[in-house]
Amino acid sequence: MERYQIEVLGLKLFGHHGVLPEETKLGQEFGLDFWLEVETLDLGADDPAQVVNYAQVVALAQEVFATGPFLLLEALGQAILNRLGALPGLKAAKLRVTKPRPPILVPLDHVGIVLSKTY
């Protein structure tokens, strides 16, 4: 068995998640970054069926994102990680979810959470 890591960085999704009523009404953009630890039989086989398809990672995140609204970034992130557990060969995942424009009246780059899960 061989292990490697997949990165999916800078995914931008629009959603109606948040605690404040205006967040769930108006919606906003969120950022997602994934680091996935994958186990496969033979990377040298050059066989797409033996690896995690990163397009499928994005599609699963989009599906979960559309099921909200979630009040908390933590709950949104956990739901995404739980859904990713269905991917064959996935052994661990780390996910960062950021809110670039939170309703906070001071300048900042973003707020966010980082969650990890082993499968």
WORAUR-V39227 format. One record per helix or strand of 2 or more residues. SS is the DSSP state (H for helix, E for strand). FROM is the first residue (numbers start at 0). LEN is the number of residues. If there is no record, write none. Layout:
SS/FROM/LEN + SS/FROM/LEN
This chain:
E/1/14 + H/20/6 + E/27/13 + H/42/3 + H/47/3 + H/53/12 + H/72/12 + E/89/10 + E/110/8
